Amino acid sequence: MIEFMDNHEIRLRRLETQEIGVGVLGAGMTLIEEITPTGTNLTFEVPDTYRHLQLRWLAQCDSSQLGVALKLQFNNDTTSGNYNFTGHTILKADPIDPPSDIHDIYGSSNNMFPLDGVPGSAHAEIGDDEFGMGIVDINYYTMSTWKDIYFRGVRYDPTDDLDNVRVNIVGGRWKGISAIDTIYLITLDATNFNSPSAFSLYGIA
């Protein structure tokens, strides 16, 4: 009987440990807000209750350009030179006869981060269902240090009359030491987002 009680207690402790573990993992990433824009821009108000942030989107705009970058800014900062970034674009349609612009590396200082990934629906090559996606990670956004970002995005890009996918990776640094309290996004050519474009901001504990 005593041995049975001991075994039962051990099983209960194991179950409690598993439940606590599941709870911690499930609570690690929290949706702060989701925005479904139809205008040219959107703004997230950011609480200071998390360690890290992650921004995710699926988007298309009504531009006549094949693809449009998004302008990303923090805390209404439009100061030239406060946003440093470097990027790498990968474009490959045919492994046997790849196009000449298989990749492109760039970098600059600016008054914003330009993040590729939004197809323009008014372009003849873009269909109604062609949407681009992007993810931005921002670590330790409340610390009194410069803030680094890591972006990756994907959008359709027909090259040499072949179906193609453009992958864009950007690393950047915002020279702001205050906590990030607003995130502002606008299409670089100020065109409107098409429905069902969606942007979600998550906080990571």
Secondary structure, 3 states (H helix, E strand, C coil): CHHHHHHHHHHHHHHHHHHHHHHHHHCCEEEEEEECCCCCEEEEECCCCCCEEEEEEEECECCCCCEEEEEEEECCCCCCCCEEEEEEEEECCCCCCCCCCCEEEEEEEECCEEEEEEEECCCCCCCCCCCEEEEEEECCCCCCCCEEEEEEEEEECCECCECCEEEEEEEEEECCCCCCCEEEEEECCCCCECCCCEEEEEEEC
